[in-house]
Amino acid sequence: MGFSLNDVKSSKTKQNLRILMYGPPGIGKSTFASMFPAPILLRTEDGAAGLDIQTFDLIENLKDLSEALHTLRNEKHDFKTLILDSLDWLEPLVWDKVIKDNNIKNIEDLGYGKGYVYALEIWKQIITGIELTRAKGMNIIAISHATINSYDPPDGQSYVRSELKLNKKAAALWYEWSDIIAYM
């Protein structure tokens, strides 16, 4: 295959953004997200009382989330940004589904790591629903709180870093999903 400068083109495509925003409580994640064009907030926690933003009722289970996403995909509206606040408050709802689906008392009752693998499949379904909503012309902002973890590498100095306050498998999925990862 030959290359010519006449064949050079822009890699930019017109797609809506997938933003993962995380940080400590009260830093302004929701406030900042509310400044995006025509936002609607899907709340899994009740931490946006000071904001004047359009929202559905509190998301209390995965059925609520699914119905809210379905509504945004299928009913006419002028919203341009979907804010999911927050992933770490959504995670217990994911775990509740694992527990109910498997008739167990705790996500770890499935055996070492198996409950979190099962939960990962549910997270993937959630992301699919979000992606279908994004395809209808919305930017997506997923918000999470941060946690501080220390690391002791065998070949260097110990250090701490801020990470999503999610199970590691779920966090990895959200990091990979994102176009922009913003720590506040």
PyMOL commands that set and color helices and strands:
alter all, ss='L'
color gray80, all
select helices_A, chain A and resi 5-7+29-33+62-74+87-102+107-110+114-134+168-177
alter helices_A, ss='H'
color red, helices_A
select strands_A, chain A and resi 18-23+39-43+54-55+81-85+139-151+159-164+180-183
alter strands_A, ss='S'
color yellow, strands_A
deselect
rebuild
show_as cartoon
